[in-house]
Amino acid sequence: MTLDELNEIVRNGDIDETIRVAEARQCKELARIADIICEKKDVRLVLLAGASSAGKTTTAKRLATQIRVNELEACYLSTDDYFVGNSRNPKDESGDYDYETIECVDTERLTSNIANLLEGKAIHARKFDFVQHEGFDDEALTSLPKKGIVILEGLHALNPRLVEGLDHIGQFRIFIEPKTQPEIFIRTRLNPNDARLLRRLVRDHQFRKMTPEDTFARWPKVLAGEEKWINPFRHLANLEFDSSLCYELAVLKPYAAGLLEMMRLQHPEETKARFLADLLSIVEETNPTKVPGDSILRETIGGSQLDY
């Protein structure tokens, strides 16, 4: 889809149907992936990785639902919940916290929890407070019936170090990325990295109390971390899932346009902010209430019917 076509759809009042079709297409693909996983009788651990704001959490939860449609139980875990927290988090060469390295994950605790779940034992899983940057134990117990499947999502989910000692467990690996972006100029599509930056800008502001300056300042380190810690393991994936939604620019505009305008006024040297602000200035926006409650975009804009 081109940006002109998206704008015309919004102006003509046809955006509701476009949203329904785009969401149904993703749901159909997740159902197909769940069928593949469930046909492999030995799979007990699904590893779902992707870069920042690719939509990993929502995809993992929706995949769990599709696995249950196949009459198997599924349990969701996130590597983010096993961050060691600022008191133990490594720092980079600049003395800043390095949130991209695998060393910021308590891999020993995570591996132990996965093993216990697959053995039928109940656990107190970890949770993480992204405002305080510290973790805590969930008060509720989590358990998994025999033959159930653990779905682990996170930046490092395809890194073999994350699941050392679990090699004997049947594993299925998925890489997620918002690949198919709209054509914004002739034969020029929006870069998936820019699409993820828009998502992250809105999410950081909505849920992590971060300013636009914070998000843009961290973004180069995020991309560098992906090159070091995520992309080298992408080839290990059994398949890839496209988390893009053709209509999302129209939904993100009401959330992101103001934040980008702030950046453009306060930091005119930030060329990426100027580019994204100019892009959204020619996008027709739509009412975010049209987005389904289990959409990947709800992970960014809020209002999800899923439990995060």
C-alpha positions in Angstrom: 0.0 0.0 0.0 1.2 3.5 -0.7 0.8 6.5 1.6 -1.5 8.1 -0.9 -3.7 5.0 -1.0 -3.9 5.0 2.9 -4.8 8.7 2.9 -7.6 8.1 0.4 -8.9 5.2 2.4 -9.1 7.4 5.5 -10.8 10.3 3.6 -13.3 7.9 2.0 -14.3 6.4 5.4 -13.1 2.9 4.4 -10.5 2.6 7.1 -12.6 0.3 9.3 -12.6 -2.4 6.7 -8.9 -1.9 6.0 -8.2 -2.4 9.8 -10.4 -5.5 9.9 -8.6 -7.1 6.9 -5.1 -6.2 8.1 -5.8 -7.6 11.6 -7.5 -10.8 10.2 -4.5 -11.4 7.9 -2.1 -11.4 11.0 -4.5 -13.6 12.9 -4.6 -16.1 10.0 -0.8 -16.2 9.9 -0.5 -16.8 13.6 -3.0 -19.6 13.3 -0.9 -21.1 10.6 2.3 -20.8 12.8 0.5 -22.4 15.7 -0.6 -25.3 13.5 3.0 -25.9 12.5 4.2 -25.8 16.1 1.5 -28.2 17.3 2.2 -30.7 14.5 5.7 -31.0 15.8 4.9 -33.2 18.8 8.3 -32.7 20.5 8.1 -28.9 20.7 7.8 -27.6 24.3 9.6 -24.3 24.0 8.8 -21.5 21.5 11.4 -18.8 21.3 10.2 -15.5 19.8 12.7 -12.8 19.2 12.8 -9.4 17.5 14.1 -5.9 17.8 12.6 -3.1 20.0 8.9 -2.4 19.3 8.5 -5.2 16.8 5.4 -6.3 18.6 6.9 -9.4 20.4 4.7 -9.3 23.5 1.3 -9.1 21.8 2.4 -11.6 19.2 3.5 -14.1 21.8 0.2 -13.8 23.7 -1.9 -14.1 20.5 0.2 -17.2 19.5 -0.5 -18.7 22.9 -4.2 -18.3 22.2 -3.8 -20.0 18.8 -1.9 -22.9 20.4 -4.9 -23.3 22.8 -7.2 -23.6 19.8 -5.1 -26.7 19.0 -6.1 -28.0 22.4 -2.6 -27.6 24.0 -1.8 -25.3 26.9 0.7 -22.5 26.5 2.5 -20.4 29.1 4.0 -16.9 28.3 7.2 -15.6 29.7 9.1 -12.4 28.7 12.9 -11.9 29.0 12.2 -8.3 29.9 10.7 -9.4 33.2 14.0 -11.1 34.1 16.1 -7.9 33.7 18.5 -7.7 36.7 17.6 -4.1 37.4 19.8 -1.0 37.7 21.5 -2.3 40.8 23.1 -5.1 38.8 22.8 -3.9 35.3 26.1 -3.6 33.3 27.2 -0.2 32.0 28.7 0.6 28.6 31.9 2.4 27.8 30.3 5.8 28.4 29.2 4.8 31.9 25.5 4.5 30.9 23.3 1.5 31.7 23.6 -1.0 28.8 20.0 -2.3 28.4 20.8 -4.1 25.1 23.3 -6.7 26.4 22.3 -10.2 27.3 24.1 -9.6 30.6 21.1 -7.5 31.8 19.0 -10.6 31.9 19.1 -13.0 34.8 19.5 -16.0 32.6 20.1 -18.5 35.5 16.7 -17.6 37.1 14.9 -17.6 33.7 16.3 -21.0 32.7 15.4 -22.5 36.1 11.9 -21.2 35.8 11.4 -22.6 32.3 12.8 -26.0 33.4 10.5 -26.1 36.5 7.4 -25.2 34.4 8.1 -27.9 31.9 8.5 -30.4 34.8 5.1 -29.5 36.0 6.2 -27.4 38.9 4.5 -24.1 39.9 6.7 -21.0 39.9 6.7 -17.4 41.0 7.7 -15.8 37.8 9.5 -12.5 37.7 8.0 -9.1 36.8 9.8 -5.8 36.0 8.9 -2.2 36.8 10.2 -0.1 33.9 9.7 3.1 35.8 11.7 2.1 38.8 14.0 -0.2 36.7 13.8 -3.0 39.3 12.3 -6.5 39.2 10.1 -8.4 41.7 8.5 -11.8 42.1 4.9 -12.2 41.0 2.7 -13.0 43.9 0.6 -15.4 41.8 1.8 -18.9 41.0 2.3 -19.9 37.3 2.1 -23.5 36.3 1.8 -25.5 33.1 0.0 -28.8 32.4 2.0 -31.8 31.0 2.6 -31.4 27.3 2.1 -27.7 27.6 4.3 -25.2 25.7 6.3 -22.3 27.1 6.5 -19.3 24.8 9.5 -17.1 25.7 9.7 -13.7 24.0 12.4 -11.0 24.1 15.3 -9.3 22.4 17.6 -12.3 23.2 15.2 -15.1 22.7 17.2 -16.6 19.8 20.6 -16.3 21.6 21.6 -19.9 22.6 23.1 -18.5 25.8 19.6 -17.7 27.0 18.5 -21.3 27.2 21.7 -23.1 28.0 21.0 -26.4 29.6 17.6 -26.7 27.8 19.0 -28.3 24.6 17.2 -31.5 25.3 13.8 -29.7 25.0 12.2 -29.4 21.6 12.4 -25.8 20.5 10.8 -23.7 17.8 12.2 -20.3 16.9 10.5 -17.2 15.4 11.9 -13.9 14.4 9.5 -10.9 14.3 9.8 -7.6 12.4 7.4 -5.0 10.9 8.8 -5.7 7.4 6.2 -4.5 4.9 6.0 -0.7 5.3 3.9 1.7 3.1 5.4 3.3 0.0 6.0 6.9 1.0 7.7 8.0 -2.2 7.8 6.4 -5.6 9.5 3.0 -5.1 10.6 4.0 -1.6 9.1 2.4 1.4 9.3 3.5 5.0 12.3 1.8 6.7 11.2 -0.8 9.3 13.6 0.8 11.8 11.8 4.1 11.4 8.5 2.4 11.9 9.7 0.8 15.1 11.1 4.2 16.3 7.6 5.7 15.9 6.1 2.8 17.9 8.8 3.1 20.6 8.4 6.9 20.8 4.7 6.5 21.6 5.2 3.5 23.9 8.0 5.2 25.9 5.9 8.3 26.4 2.7 6.3 27.3 4.1 3.7 29.6 7.7 4.4 30.6 7.5 8.1 31.5 10.3 8.9 29.0 10.6 12.2 27.1 11.0 12.2 23.3 14.6 13.4 24.0 15.2 10.2 26.0 13.9 8.0 23.2 15.9 9.6 20.5 19.1 9.7 22.6 18.8 6.0 23.3 17.9 4.9 19.7 21.4 4.8 18.3 22.4 2.5 21.2 19.3 0.4 20.6 20.2 -0.1 16.9 23.9 -0.9 17.8 22.7 -3.4 20.3 20.5 -5.1 17.8 23.4 -5.5 15.4 25.5 -7.1 18.2 22.9 -9.1 20.1 19.9 -9.9 17.8 20.7 -9.9 14.1 23.6 -12.5 14.5 21.0 -15.1 15.6 18.2 -14.2 13.2 19.3 -17.1 10.9 18.4 -19.6 13.6 14.7 -18.8 13.3 12.4 -21.5 11.8 10.3 -18.8 10.3 9.7 -15.0 10.4 6.6 -13.1 11.2 5.7 -9.8 9.7 4.2 -7.6 12.4 3.5 -4.5 10.2 0.0 -3.1 9.8 -0.7 -1.1 6.7 -2.9 1.4 8.5 -0.7 2.1 11.6 0.7 5.5 10.5 -2.9 6.8 10.5 -3.3 5.6 14.1 0.1 6.6 15.4 -0.2 10.2 14.1 -2.4 11.5 17.0 0.1 10.2 19.5 3.4 10.9 17.8 3.0 14.1 15.9 3.1 16.3 18.9 6.1 14.5 20.4 8.0 14.9 17.1 7.1 18.6 16.8 8.5 19.1 20.3 11.7 17.4 19.2 11.9 19.5 16.0 11.5 22.7 17.9 13.8 21.9 20.8 16.4 19.8 18.8 16.4 21.1 15.2 19.7 19.2 14.6 17.8 15.8 15.1 17.3 15.0 11.4 15.4 11.7 12.1 12.8 13.6 14.2 12.4 16.2 11.4 11.9 13.4 8.8 9.3 11.6 10.8 7.5 14.9 11.7 7.4 15.8 8.0 6.1 12.4 7.2 3.3 12.5 9.7 2.3 15.9 8.5 1.1 14.4 5.2 -0.7 11.4 6.9 -4.5 11.5 7.3 -5.1 10.4 10.9 -7.9 8.1 12.1 -9.6 7.5 15.4 -7.5 5.0 17.5 -10.7 3.5 19.0 -11.1 1.6 15.8 -8.1 -0.5 16.6 -9.0 -4.0 18.0 -8.3 -4.7 21.7 -5.8 -7.4 20.9 -3.9 -5.6 18.1 -0.2 -5.3 18.1 -0.7 -1.5 18.1 -2.4 -1.7 21.5 1.0 -2.6 22.9 2.1 0.9 21.8 -1.0 3.1 22.2 -2.6 1.3 25.2 -6.1 0.1 25.8 -5.2 -3.6 25.1 -7.6 -6.3 26.2 -4.6 -8.5 26.8 -2.9 -8.7 30.2 0.7 -7.3 30.1 
